[in-house]
Amino acid sequence: MTTAPPPVFGQFGTTLAFAERALTATLRDHLAQRDTRPETWYALRLIATRGPTLAREDLVRDLEGSRRLDSDSARELLARLEAEGLIRGEAHVDLTAEGEARYRSLLEYISGPTIRLLGQFDLADIETTVRTLQAITRRVEEEAAA
């Protein structure tokens, strides 16, 4: 006999998709005020949090997993960021001093809206949500690798 899953299981994916869409639209609009595309922000964020030992190929793989980038456009993005003097490195990528300053400036800029949005919720709930989403991501990656 199969037990029916709790109704919230059926709501999870749709709710997550709508939340992602709303957050991405808000981020896109907010970054546009700084003449920055989300792809640039994502690349700078990944490099800042994972560099200086971040392998270029790993970065390309992470970026091409996004909706707006494939392998070629991810490489073009990195070439543009390099030409703008924001990143450096061949096999491993790191932020330049200018890239670090740009990243810090953007991080401060988006922190305000993030605090306004998430600050209305109990911190423990946010922490649980983050842990849950991280665990789901790990599980899906493990299953895909198997």
N, C-alpha and C positions, 0 to 999 in steps of 0.2 A: 504494500500500500504506500502510495506516494503522498507525502505531506505537502500541502500547498505552501508556497513561500509567503512570508508576510507581505501585505500589500505595499509597504514602503519599498520593498525590493524592486517592484515594477515602476515606482516613481523615481528611483535613484538616477538612472541614466538620463532620463528626460530632464530632470531637475538640474543635473550637472551640466548638461548641454546648454540649457537656457542660461544658467549662471555664467558659464564660460563665455557665451556669446555676449551677454550684457557687460561682463567685466572687460572683455576684449574691446568692445565698442567704446567704453568709457576710457580705457587706456589709450586707444587709438586717438580719440578726440583730445585727450589731455596732452599726449606727446606731440600732436600736430601743432599745438600752441608753442612748442619748442622746436618746430621744424624737424621732428624726429619720427621715423617710422618704427613701429613696434619691433620689426625684425632687427633694426639697429640696437634697440634697447635690449632685446633678448640676447644678442651676440655679446654686447658689452657686459651684461649681467652674468652670462655663463663664464666669460673669460675672467671677470673680477672675482667670482666665487670659486672657480676651479683652477685658475692659472697660478703660477707661471708654468706648471707642468702639464697643462692641458694640450694634448696632442691635437694638431690641426685636423687630422682625419676624424677624431672623436667629436670635435666641435662641428665639423661639416655634417656628420651623421646626426647629431642632436638637432642642428638647425634644419636639415632637410626633412625632419620629422614633423615640422610645423606645416600648417595649411598653405602658407604662401611661398614656401621655398622648396625647391628640389635641389639635387646635388649641384647642378650648374649655377642656379641662382644663389645658393649658399656660398659657393666659391667666389662668385661675383661680388657678393656682399662683403666677404672678407677682403677681397682685393680693393674694394672701395674704401673700407675702413683703414686699410694699410696705406692707401694713397692719401687719405686725409690725415695721416699721422696719428691715428688713434690706437693702432695695434702694431705689433712687430713679431717676427719669428717665422721660421720655416716649418720645421717638424713640430715645434711647440709654440703656442701663441700666448702672448702676454699683452697687457695694456702698456702703452707708452705713458709718460707723465701727463701728456695732453689727454690721452684716453682715460686715464684714472680721474683726472679733473672733470671730464665730461660725464663719466659714469657717476661720480659723487654728486655732481650738480643735478643730474636727472633723478638720482635716487632721492635726494632731498625734495625735489619738485613733486614727485609722485607720492611721497610719504604722507603729505597732508590729506589728499583724497583717500588714501588707504586707511589712515587713522579714522577719518570721518565715517567711512563705510564700515570697517570692522569694529570700531570702538563701541558700537551700539550693542555688541554681543558679549557674552561672558567669555573671558579669555580661555577658560578651560574647554569651552565648546569649540572655539577656534583651534586650539591645540589638538583636540580629538579629531576634528575634521582633517587637519593637516596630516596627522598620523595615519588616519584611515586612507586618505588618498595616496599617500606614499606607499602604504602596504599594498593597496590595489595595484599601483604601478609596478612595484617589485614583483608581485605575483604574476601579472600579465607578462612581464619581461621574462621571468623564469619559465613560464609555460611556453612562450614563443621560442625560447632557446632550446627547450627539450625536444 
